[in-house]
Amino acid sequence: MNKWRVGLLAVSAVAVMVAVADRANAACTRPMLQAAVDSYLAAQKAGDRTKMTFTGKAKFRQDMNDIAADMGLWNTSLAIDHVRSFYDVDRCKTFSEVIVAKPAHQYVIGTRLTVEDGKIAVIDSLVTEKGDWLFNANSYLKHSSGEDWHPLSPIERSSEQSLIAAGNEYLDLFSDKLSDPPWGIPCARLEGGAYTDRKSDPNATCKVGIPGGVLYIVNRDYVVDEEMGVVNIFCRFGNSQTGMADSHTFRLVNGKLRWVHTLSVSPTKNSPQATDEGEIVRTSAPAPAPPAK
């Protein structure tokens, strides 16, 4: 064996060791992540962030912008109607879909936590409300709470790589119409409040059309929960700094897409809305596509 091959093998071995070490250092337990989420939900209900335990250099983010700790929505007491949470034990991250449908001020919130040694190192919330893309909290509550998101049996699950690939293939459709996600039947898409399977059709599909043109979905960041068959992707539409902040959550069962949930924060708060049943409100002007930049 020549010196070049010996050197290459040595470098490869070091790279593998570093990757394994990074994964080991990042590993959390599911109960640890669940405890962090429980503290976040307690804080959100009370409007008291001190119910969460933060690291010394914790970061606070809302709508993909850094903010002061006392400026986030977690300082406002909210009556939460429904929560669904996912746990990524390898990345030490969580994602929670939080629905507030009380008439005073309605929200659908997507909150991520990054956890270090049981403490929250990053809290990152996407806050959607009236005026955001296809928003309707009543519809979101009705349809999200009515779906079956039970933990999957081992035979129903997909690998981490397959979940990420499926989410990427879906988002790639916005720029490459030949991308081919693993479509499942039935499948329903809940987009802000608009719902594609209002009649509970056993043959429903999520293959219901993507806007024309080329729109790149950038800054993709992942939370993967294999037990739930879920990958959540935080991303931006178009521009990596100013593009619309977005969350896409994909649920796969037996390797096929079954549910897609999206939350998109409109910079102008004047986007088309959805009805309480999940239909898109039609206006005299064509509904604009999500902004590219």
LUMMIKOL-75502 format. One record per residue (C-alpha): residue number from 1; residue in three letters; chain; z negated, x negated, y negated. Coordinates in steps of 0.1 Angstrom, whole numbers. Each point is the difference from the previous one (the first is absolute). Layout:
REM residues N
+-----+--------+--------+-------+-------+-------+
: num : residu : chaine :    zz :    xx :    yy :
+-----+--------+--------+-------+-------+-------+
: NUM :    ALA :      A :     Z :     X :     Y :
...
+-----+--------+--------+-------+-------+-------+
//
This chain:
REM residues 293
+-----+--------+--------+-------+-------+-------+
: num : residu : chaine :    zz :    xx :    yy :
+-----+--------+--------+-------+-------+-------+
:   1 :    MET :      A :     0 :     0 :     0 :
:   2 :    ASN :      A :    11 :   -15 :   -33 :
:   3 :    LYS :      A :   -23 :    -5 :   -30 :
:   4 :    TRP :      A :    18 :    28 :   -20 :
:   5 :    ARG :      A :    -8 :    26 :    27 :
:   6 :    VAL :      A :   -36 :   -12 :     4 :
:   7 :    GLY :      A :    -5 :     3 :   -38 :
:   8 :    LEU :      A :    16 :    35 :     0 :
:   9 :    LEU :      A :   -23 :    12 :    28 :
:  10 :    ALA :      A :   -30 :   -14 :   -18 :
:  11 :    VAL :      A :     9 :    18 :   -33 :
:  12 :    SER :      A :     6 :    32 :    19 :
:  13 :    ALA :      A :   -33 :    -3 :    18 :
:  14 :    VAL :      A :   -18 :    -5 :   -33 :
:  15 :    ALA :      A :    18 :    30 :   -15 :
:  16 :    VAL :      A :   -11 :    22 :    29 :
:  17 :    MET :      A :   -35 :   -12 :    -3 :
:  18 :    VAL :      A :    -1 :     7 :   -37 :
:  19 :    ALA :      A :    14 :    35 :     6 :
:  20 :    VAL :      A :   -25 :     7 :    27 :
:  21 :    ALA :      A :   -28 :   -13 :   -22 :
:  22 :    ASP :      A :    11 :    21 :   -30 :
:  23 :    ARG :      A :     1 :    31 :    22 :
:  24 :    ALA :      A :   -34 :    -7 :    14 :
:  25 :    ASN :      A :   -15 :    -6 :   -35 :
:  26 :    ALA :      A :    15 :    33 :   -11 :
:  27 :    ALA :      A :   -11 :    21 :    29 :
:  28 :    CYS :      A :   -24 :    28 :    -7 :
:  29 :    THR :      A :   -15 :    27 :    23 :
:  30 :    ARG :      A :    10 :    36 :    -3 :
:  31 :    PRO :      A :   -37 :    11 :    -7 :
:  32 :    MET :      A :    -1 :   -25 :   -28 :
:  33 :    LEU :      A :    31 :    14 :   -16 :
:  34 :    GLN :      A :   -12 :    36 :     6 :
:  35 :    ALA :      A :   -33 :    -8 :   -18 :
:  36 :    ALA :      A :    19 :   -14 :   -30 :
:  37 :    VAL :      A :    21 :    32 :    -2 :
:  38 :    ASP :      A :   -31 :    22 :     4 :
:  39 :    SER :      A :   -15 :   -18 :   -30 :
:  40 :    TYR :      A :    32 :     5 :   -20 :
:  41 :    LEU :      A :     0 :    37 :     7 :
:  42 :    ALA :      A :   -37 :     3 :    -9 :
:  43 :    ALA :      A :     7 :   -18 :   -33 :
:  44 :    GLN :      A :    31 :    22 :    -7 :
:  45 :    LYS :      A :   -20 :    32 :     7 :
:  46 :    ALA :      A :   -28 :   -11 :   -22 :
:  47 :    GLY :      A :    20 :   -18 :   -27 :
:  48 :    ASP :      A :   -23 :   -30 :     6 :
:  49 :    ARG :      A :    17 :   -32 :    10 :
:  50 :    THR :      A :   -34 :   -16 :     7 :
:  51 :    LYS :      A :     1 :    18 :    33 :
:  52 :    MET :      A :    25 :   -27 :    10 :
:  53 :    THR :      A :    -9 :   -36 :     7 :
:  54 :    PHE :      A :    24 :   -25 :   -15 :
:  55 :    THR :      A :     5 :   -37 :     3 :
:  56 :    GLY :      A :    -8 :   -21 :   -30 :
:  57 :    LYS :      A :    36 :    -3 :   -10 :
:  58 :    ALA :      A :    13 :    34 :     9 :
:  59 :    LYS :      A :    32 :    13 :   -14 :
:  60 :    PHE :      A :     5 :    35 :   -13 :
:  61 :    ARG :      A :    35 :    15 :    -1 :
:  62 :    GLN :      A :    14 :    34 :    -8 :
:  63 :    ASP :      A :    37 :    10 :     1 :
:  64 :    MET :      A :     7 :   -37 :     8 :
:  65 :    ASN :      A :   -15 :   -13 :   -32 :
:  66 :    ASP :      A :   -32 :   -21 :    -3 :
:  67 :    ILE :      A :   -27 :    20 :   -18 :
:  68 :    ALA :      A :   -37 :    -4 :    -9 :
:  69 :    ALA :      A :   -24 :    13 :    26 :
:  70 :    ASP :      A :   -12 :    28 :   -23 :
:  71 :    MET :      A :    35 :    13 :    -7 :
:  72 :    GLY :      A :    10 :    12 :    35 :
:  73 :    LEU :      A :     0 :    35 :    12 :
:  74 :    TRP :      A :   -27 :    -9 :    25 :
:  75 :    ASN :      A :   -24 :     4 :   -30 :
:  76 :    THR :      A :     8 :    37 :    -2 :
:  77 :    SER :      A :   -17 :    25 :    23 :
:  78 :    LEU :      A :    25 :    18 :    21 :
:  79 :    ALA :      A :    -3 :    29 :    25 :
:  80 :    ILE :      A :    21 :   -13 :    29 :
:  81 :    ASP :      A :    17 :    26 :    21 :
:  82 :    HIS :      A :    15 :   -23 :    27 :
:  83 :    VAL :      A :     1 :   -36 :    10 :
:  84 :    ARG :      A :    20 :   -19 :    26 :
:  85 :    SER :      A :    -7 :   -38 :     4 :
:  86 :    PHE :      A :    16 :   -29 :    19 :
:  87 :    TYR :      A :   -15 :   -34 :     9 :
:  88 :    ASP :      A :    18 :   -33 :     3 :
:  89 :    VAL :      A :   -24 :   -23 :    19 :
:  90 :    ASP :      A :    23 :   -30 :    -3 :
:  91 :    ARG :      A :     7 :     1 :   -37 :
:  92 :    CYS :      A :   -35 :    14 :    -8 :
:  93 :    LYS :      A :    15 :    28 :   -20 :
:  94 :    THR :      A :    -3 :    38 :     0 :
:  95 :    PHE :      A :    20 :    28 :   -14 :
:  96 :    SER :      A :   -13 :    35 :    -8 :
:  97 :    GLU :      A :    19 :    31 :   -10 :
:  98 :    VAL :      A :   -24 :    20 :   -22 :
:  99 :    ILE :      A :     9 :    35 :   -12 :
: 100 :    VAL :      A :   -18 :    18 :   -28 :
: 101 :    ALA :      A :    14 :    35 :    -4 :
: 102 :    LYS :      A :   -26 :    17 :   -22 :
: 103 :    PRO :      A :    17 :    17 :   -30 :
: 104 :    ALA :      A :   -18 :   -20 :   -27 :
: 105 :    HIS :      A :    20 :   -32 :     6 :
: 106 :    GLN :      A :    19 :    -5 :    32 :
: 107 :    TYR :      A :     8 :   -34 :    15 :
: 108 :    VAL :      A :    15 :   -16 :    31 :
: 109 :    ILE :      A :   -13 :   -36 :     2 :
: 110 :    GLY :      A :    10 :   -28 :    22 :
: 111 :    THR :      A :   -27 :   -27 :     0 :
: 112 :    ARG :      A :     0 :   -33 :    18 :
: 113 :    LEU :      A :   -30 :   -22 :     5 :
: 114 :    THR :      A :     0 :   -37 :     9 :
: 115 :    VAL :      A :   -32 :   -10 :    18 :
: 116 :    GLU :      A :   -16 :   -34 :     3 :
: 117 :    ASP :      A :   -32 :    -4 :    21 :
: 118 :    GLY :      A :    -7 :    37 :    -4 :
: 119 :    LYS :      A :     4 :     0 :   -38 :
: 120 :    ILE :      A :    29 :    14 :   -20 :
: 121 :    ALA :      A :    21 :   -28 :   -15 :
: 122 :    VAL :      A :    28 :    23 :   -14 :
: 123 :    ILE :      A :     1 :    37 :    -7 :
: 124 :    ASP :      A :    36 :    12 :    -8 :
: 125 :    SER :      A :     6 :    36 :    -7 :
: 126 :    LEU :      A :    33 :    19 :    -6 :
: 127 :    VAL :      A :   -10 :    31 :   -19 :
: 128 :    THR :      A :    26 :    29 :    -1 :
: 129 :    GLU :      A :    -5 :    31 :   -20 :
: 130 :    LYS :      A :    20 :    27 :   -18 :
: 131 :    GLY :      A :    33 :   -15 :   -13 :
: 132 :    ASP :      A :     3 :   -26 :    27 :
: 133 :    TRP :      A :    29 :     1 :    25 :
: 134 :    LEU :      A :     1 :    35 :    17 :
: 135 :    PHE :      A :   -37 :     4 :    -4 :
: 136 :    ASN :      A :   -19 :    29 :    13 :
: 137 :    ALA :      A :   -35 :    -5 :    14 :
: 138 :    ASN :      A :    -2 :    35 :    15 :
: 139 :    SER :      A :    31 :    -6 :    21 :
: 140 :    TYR :      A :   -12 :   -35 :     9 :
: 141 :    LEU :      A :   -33 :    13 :    12 :
: 142 :    LYS :      A :    16 :    29 :    20 :
: 143 :    HIS :      A :    25 :   -21 :    18 :
: 144 :    SER :      A :   -19 :   -33 :     4 :
: 145 :    SER :      A :   -31 :    17 :    14 :
: 146 :    GLY :      A :    22 :    21 :    24 :
: 147 :    GLU :      A :    16 :   -30 :    17 :
: 148 :    ASP :      A :   -12 :   -16 :    32 :
: 149 :    TRP :      A :   -10 :   -36 :    -7 :
: 150 :    HIS :      A :   -22 :    -5 :    31 :
: 151 :    PRO :      A :    -6 :   -36 :    12 :
: 152 :    LEU :      A :    28 :    -9 :    24 :
: 153 :    SER :      A :    -4 :    -9 :    36 :
: 154 :    PRO :      A :    11 :   -35 :     9 :
: 155 :    ILE :      A :    33 :    13 :    15 :
: 156 :    GLU :      A :     8 :    18 :   -33 :
: 157 :    ARG :      A :    -6 :   -30 :   -23 :
: 158 :    SER :      A :    24 :   -25 :   -15 :
: 159 :    SER :      A :    -6 :   -36 :    -7 :
: 160 :    GLU :      A :    -8 :   -13 :   -34 :
: 161 :    GLN :      A :    34 :   -16 :    -3 :
: 162 :    SER :      A :    17 :    32 :    10 :
: 163 :    LEU :      A :   -19 :    21 :   -26 :
: 164 :    ILE :      A :     8 :   -24 :   -28 :
: 165 :    ALA :      A :    37 :    -1 :    11 :
: 166 :    ALA :      A :     2 :    38 :     0 :
: 167 :    GLY :      A :   -14 :     3 :   -35 :
: 168 :    ASN :      A :    23 :   -27 :   -13 :
: 169 :    GLU :      A :    30 :    16 :    16 :
: 170 :    TYR :      A :    -8 :    33 :   -17 :
: 171 :    LEU :      A :    -5 :   -17 :   -34 :
: 172 :    ASP :      A :    32 :   -21 :     5 :
: 173 :    LEU :      A :    20 :    33 :     0 :
: 174 :    PHE :      A :    -3 :     0 :   -38 :
: 175 :    SER :      A :    21 :   -31 :    -2 :
: 176 :    ASP :      A :    18 :     0 :    33 :
: 177 :    LYS :      A :    12 :    33 :    12 :
: 178 :    LEU :      A :     8 :   -15 :    35 :
: 179 :    SER :      A :   -37 :    -7 :     6 :
: 180 :    ASP :      A :   -11 :    19 :    31 :
: 181 :    PRO :      A :   -37 :     9 :     2 :
: 182 :    PRO :      A :   -14 :    14 :    33 :
: 183 :    TRP :      A :     4 :    37 :    -9 :
: 184 :    GLY :      A :   -22 :    23 :    21 :
: 185 :    ILE :      A :     2 :    38 :     7 :
: 186 :    PRO :      A :   -19 :    18 :   -13 :
: 187 :    CYS :      A :    -7 :   -20 :   -32 :
: 188 :    ALA :      A :   -12 :    12 :   -34 :
: 189 :    ARG :      A :    -1 :   -17 :   -34 :
: 190 :    LEU :      A :   -27 :     8 :   -26 :
: 191 :    GLU :      A :    12 :   -14 :   -33 :
: 192 :    GLY :      A :   -25 :     4 :   -28 :
: 193 :    GLY :      A :    -3 :    37 :    10 :
: 194 :    ALA :      A :    35 :     8 :    11 :
: 195 :    TYR :      A :     1 :     7 :    38 :
: 196 :    THR :      A :    31 :    -2 :    22 :
: 197 :    ASP :      A :   -13 :    21 :    29 :
: 198 :    ARG :      A :   -14 :    31 :   -17 :
: 199 :    LYS :      A :    10 :    22 :    30 :
: 200 :    SER :      A :   -15 :   -22 :    28 :
: 201 :    ASP :      A :    34 :    -5 :    16 :
: 202 :    PRO :      A :    -3 :   -17 :    34 :
: 203 :    ASN :      A :    33 :   -18 :    -8 :
: 204 :    ALA :      A :    -9 :   -10 :   -35 :
: 205 :    THR :      A :    11 :   -35 :   -12 :
: 206 :    CYS :      A :    -9 :   -24 :   -27 :
: 207 :    LYS :      A :    36 :   -10 :    -2 :
: 208 :    VAL :      A :     6 :    23 :   -30 :
: 209 :    GLY :      A :    18 :   -23 :   -24 :
: 210 :    ILE :      A :    -6 :   -30 :   -22 :
: 211 :    PRO :      A :    12 :    -2 :   -37 :
: 212 :    GLY :      A :    34 :   -16 :    -4 :
: 213 :    GLY :      A :     5 :   -35 :   -15 :
: 214 :    VAL :      A :   -19 :   -31 :     5 :
: 215 :    LEU :      A :   -38 :    -1 :    -7 :
: 216 :    TYR :      A :   -21 :   -29 :    13 :
: 217 :    ILE :      A :   -35 :     7 :    11 :
: 218 :    VAL :      A :   -20 :   -31 :    -8 :
: 219 :    ASN :      A :   -35 :   -15 :     1 :
: 220 :    ARG :      A :    -6 :    14 :    35 :
: 221 :    ASP :      A :   -36 :    -4 :    12 :
: 222 :    TYR :      A :   -13 :    13 :    33 :
: 223 :    VAL :      A :   -30 :    17 :    16 :
: 224 :    VAL :      A :     5 :     5 :    38 :
: 225 :    ASP :      A :   -22 :    22 :    23 :
: 226 :    GLU :      A :    14 :    -2 :    35 :
: 227 :    GLU :      A :   -26 :    24 :    14 :
: 228 :    MET :      A :    14 :    27 :   -24 :
: 229 :    GLY :      A :    36 :   -11 :     3 :
: 230 :    VAL :      A :     1 :    -6 :   -38 :
: 231 :    VAL :      A :    14 :   -24 :   -25 :
: 232 :    ASN :      A :    -7 :     5 :   -37 :
: 233 :    ILE :      A :    22 :   -19 :   -24 :
: 234 :    PHE :      A :    -8 :    -5 :   -37 :
: 235 :    CYS :      A :    32 :    -8 :   -19 :
: 236 :    ARG :      A :    19 :     4 :   -32 :
: 237 :    PHE :      A :    34 :    17 :    -7 :
: 238 :    GLY :      A :    24 :   -25 :   -15 :
: 239 :    ASN :      A :   -17 :   -24 :   -24 :
: 240 :    SER :      A :   -28 :   -21 :    15 :
: 241 :    GLN :      A :   -21 :     3 :   -31 :
: 242 :    THR :      A :     8 :    34 :   -16 :
: 243 :    GLY :      A :    15 :    20 :    29 :
: 244 :    MET :      A :   -16 :    32 :    10 :
: 245 :    ALA :      A :   -32 :    -7 :    20 :
: 246 :    ASP :      A :     2 :    17 :    34 :
: 247 :    SER :      A :   -17 :     4 :    33 :
: 248 :    HIS :      A :    19 :     9 :    32 :
: 249 :    THR :      A :   -20 :     8 :    32 :
: 250 :    PHE :      A :    18 :     2 :    33 :
: 251 :    ARG :      A :   -13 :    15 :    33 :
: 252 :    LEU :      A :    18 :    -9 :    32 :
: 253 :    VAL :      A :    -7 :    16 :    34 :
: 254 :    ASN :      A :    17 :   -15 :    30 :
: 255 :    GLY :      A :    20 :   -23 :   -23 :
: 256 :    LYS :      A :    15 :    28 :   -20 :
: 257 :    LEU :      A :    -7 :    12 :   -36 :
: 258 :    ARG :      A :   -20 :    32 :    -1 :
: 259 :    TRP :      A :   -14 :     2 :   -35 :
: 260 :    VAL :      A :     7 :   -17 :   -33 :
: 261 :    HIS :      A :   -24 :     4 :   -30 :
: 262 :    THR :      A :     9 :   -13 :   -34 :
: 263 :    LEU :      A :   -19 :    -4 :   -34 :
: 264 :    SER :      A :    20 :   -11 :   -30 :
: 265 :    VAL :      A :   -15 :    -6 :   -35 :
: 266 :    SER :      A :    24 :    10 :   -27 :
: 267 :    PRO :      A :    -3 :   -21 :   -31 :
: 268 :    THR :      A :    10 :    29 :   -22 :
: 269 :    LYS :      A :   -19 :    28 :    18 :
: 270 :    ASN :      A :    30 :    24 :    -4 :
: 271 :    SER :      A :    15 :    -1 :    35 :
: 272 :    PRO :      A :    11 :    31 :    19 :
: 273 :    GLN :      A :   -28 :    18 :    18 :
: 274 :    ALA :      A :    -6 :    19 :    33 :
: 275 :    THR :      A :   -12 :    35 :     5 :
: 276 :    ASP :      A :   -32 :     9 :    19 :
: 277 :    GLU :      A :    22 :     5 :    31 :
: 278 :    GLY :      A :    17 :   -33 :    -3 :
: 279 :    GLU :      A :    33 :     9 :   -15 :
: 280 :    ILE :      A :    15 :   -21 :   -29 :
: 281 :    VAL :      A :    -1 :    18 :   -33 :
: 282 :    ARG :      A :    36 :     4 :   -12 :
: 283 :    THR :      A :     8 :    -6 :   -37 :
: 284 :    SER :      A :    31 :     6 :   -20 :
: 285 :    ALA :      A :     7 :   -37 :     0 :
: 286 :    PRO :      A :     4 :   -20 :    32 :
: 287 :    ALA :      A :   -32 :   -15 :    13 :
: 288 :    PRO :      A :    -1 :   -37 :    -9 :
: 289 :    ALA :      A :    -3 :   -27 :    27 :
: 290 :    PRO :      A :   -30 :   -22 :    -1 :
: 291 :    PRO :      A :     4 :   -26 :   -27 :
: 292 :    ALA :      A :    16 :   -33 :    11 :
: 293 :    LYS :      A :   -17 :   -21 :   -26 :
+-----+--------+--------+-------+-------+-------+
//
